[in-house]
Amino acid sequence: MRRLLPLLPLLLAAAPGAPAARAAGFDEFQVFDGRITQPGGFDLNLHLNFGRRGIREAGEGAPRNGALFTAEIGYVTAPWHEVALYLPVAREFSGDVFGGGFKLRNSFVVPGAADRPVAYGFDVELRHQPYRFTSADWGVTLRPIIDLRRGPWQLILNPAVEFPLGRDGPVFAPAVRGVLQVAEQHWIGLEHYMDFDRIDRPAKPGGQAHQLFATTDWKISERFALHLGLGHGLTRASDRWLGKVILSVDF
């Protein structure tokens, strides 16, 4: 697949986390830029997030701080379409391990996004996850993709809207990523993940989730890429120190 490739450390470390709040609904930290491989190609992304909670709100069996590992398997059906399956597994600090259901994402993109100064696309993501991860077991995310490039700079916008099925109303959860290419195969960047809660009843500033990450990316070879990130929450409803690693493999 496109973008960032992450490598999987063996360490499932855990760092202290802030108390979870309704708006703090992240269970994955990834910004989509609309680049996909050639039709007929598979890709595998291995995600590791650690030092954070994997749920929307505390209570009722909420997992403690720990690690979340996700295998993402993608297949490109056409120059403009990719389908990907996410299979998350969480590990609490106490050692408890449990599955996180699945996500199925369909990406519709402009062909040749990597060579365009302005590219765009659209994701439709269906998920089924237990209540330890989310406030509703079924949900749909609609994620526009806007990718702007100029010289070594890149700005990616994902103004996503999440629809928990059968509970609550739609949630506005945008993400933005700024990238600077510093060498032929090396990039640095900043990512900001936001959760404003329900569109019809947004949370007050202190109840919103805002996670800021400093990231670095390496293109290791034609098939392998590595993405590393260190993040910190900006509000009381956000997690504190977080780490993430993504190893991407194109087949």
N, C-alpha and C positions, 0 to 999 in steps of 0.2 A: 504494500500500500504506500501511500505517500509519505509525507512528513517525517515526524520524529520517531526514532527507533530507540527503545529502551532496553537496557541490560539489567539482568536480574541479580541483585546481590543475594548472598546466602543469608545475610543477617536480617532477621525479622525483628528489628529493634522497635521499641515503643518509647515515645516521649510524652510528657504530660499534655493533656488536652483541656481546653476550656469547656465549661458546661454546655451541652448541646441545647439548641433552641429550635423552634419550629422552622425558622428560615434556613438553618444550617443543614441543607439537604444534599450536600455533595457526597457521592460515593465513587467518583472518578474525576480526575483532573486532566482534561485533554481538549485542545482547541483544534478544530478541523479547518483545513485550508483548501479542500476540494481537489487535491492532487491524487490521482490513482494510477496504478500500473497499467500495463497492456491487457486487453481482453484475453480471458483464459488464464490469467495469472492469479495464483494464490499468494497471500501474505499472512504472516503471523506476527502479532504484537504481544509481548509479555509485559504486563504492567505490575508494578509493585508500589503501593502507597503505604507509608508507615508513620506511626506516631499520631493517629487520628481516630475519630469515631466513624462508623459506617452507617449511621442512622440519621433520621430527621429530628427526633426529639428523645429526650431522656425518659427512662422508666420502662416498665414492662419488658424486662429482659434485655435492656440496651447493652450492647457489647462494650466492654471497657476499651481503653486505648490499646492499639495493637497494629496489625498489618492487614492489608487487603491485596490479594493477588488476583489478577484477571488475565485470562487468556482470550485474545481477540483474534478470530480467524476470519479473513476476508477473501472474497472471490470477485473478480472483475468480469461482469457479463458483457459489457459493451464499453466503448470509449467514454460514455457518459454515465455509467451506472456501476455501482459496487454494492454488494451485500455483505454484511459482517455479523458474526455471532460472538457475543461476549459471555464468558462463563466465570463469574467472580467467586472467590472463596475467601472468607475472613478468618483471622486468627486473633483471639483476644489476648490481652497481656497475661491472663490467667492460664492460657494454653488451650482454651476451648476453641475448636475449629468447626465451622459450619458453612454450608453453601449459601450463595447469594442469588439463586435463581438464574435468570438469563436476560439478555437484551438482544434484540434483533434490529439491526440498523440497515436502512436502504439509503444510499447516497446518490443523488442525481446532480451531476456537475457539468460544467462547460469543458469539452475535450481540450487537452493541451494547456491546462491551467498554469503549469510551471513556466510557460513561455509567454504569458499574457501580462500586461501591466495591471489589468483589472480582470478578475475572474470571480465567478460566483457559482453557487450551488445550493442544494437543499437536502437536509436529512430528515427522514421519518423514522423514528425509533420506537419500537414496541418493547416493553419490559414486563417481566413478571418476577417479583422479588418478595421475600418475606418481610414482615413488619419490623424486623430488626434493622432493615435497610431503609424503609420508606413508610410514609403514612398511608399508602394504599398499595395493595399487592399488585394490581395491574395499572399501567400507565402508558401514555404516549407522549413523546417529545417531538416537537416540530422545531427544526434548527436551521435557519437561513445561514448561508456561508458567503461572506464578502472578503475577498483577498486582493489587497492593493500592494503593488510592488513598484519600487523606484530605485535603481542602482542596487546598492547592497542592503537596502531597507525593505522591510515587509511589515504590513499591518493586516491582521486578520480579525474579523468581527463575527461572532456567533450569537446573535440576539435570540436565544432559545426561549420557547414557551413550553412548559410541561403541563400535561393534563392528567392528574390522578383520576382514574376511572372509578366512579361510584362514591367518591369522597372529595370534599372541598371543591375549590374552583381552580382555574388555570393559574400557574405560577410563572412569573417572569424571572428567568435565570440566565442572563447573558454572560458571555465571556469575551475577552479581548486579549490578543497577543501581539506584541511588537518584537521584531527580530532584526538583528544586524549581522551580516556576514562579515567575519573578521579574517577568514582565511578560506582557501578553496573548498575545504571540507569541514569547516567549523563555523558555528553560529552561536551567538548569545542572545538572550531575550528576557522580556518581562511578560508575565501572564497575570491577569486579574479575573477571578471567578466571583460572580455576584449572585445572590438569591434575595430578591425583594419580597418574597412571599406572594400571596394572591394578588392578581392584577386588580380585582375589584376592592381589595382591602389590603393595600401594601403595609408592610411592617414599618414601625418607626425606625429611624436610623440605627438605634442601638440594638434592634432586633433583627436587622438584616445581616446576612452572611457575606463577608468580603475576604477572600483569600488572595494574597499577592505572592507570586513565585518569581524567583530569579532562576533562569534556566540556561543550559548549554547543550548543544547538539553536535555530534560528530557523525559524518558519513564514513564508516569504517571501510567499506568496500562497496561493490555494486549491489550486493545482496544484504548487507548488514548496516544498521544505523543505531546510534545510542543517544538517548535523551535523559538528562539528569535535571532535577529541580529541587530547590529548597524554598519552602513557603512559610508564611506567617499570617495569622488572622489579624484583621484590622478592627474588629468589633468584638464585643463580649459574646455575641452569638456565633462567632467563628471559632474554628480550632486554632491552637497555638502553633507550635513548630511542626511542620510536616516535611516529609521527604518523598520524592517520587522518582522512579526509574522506569524507562520503557526501552525494551530491546525489540527492534523491528527487523523482520527477515522477509525478503521477497523471494518467491520460488519461481 
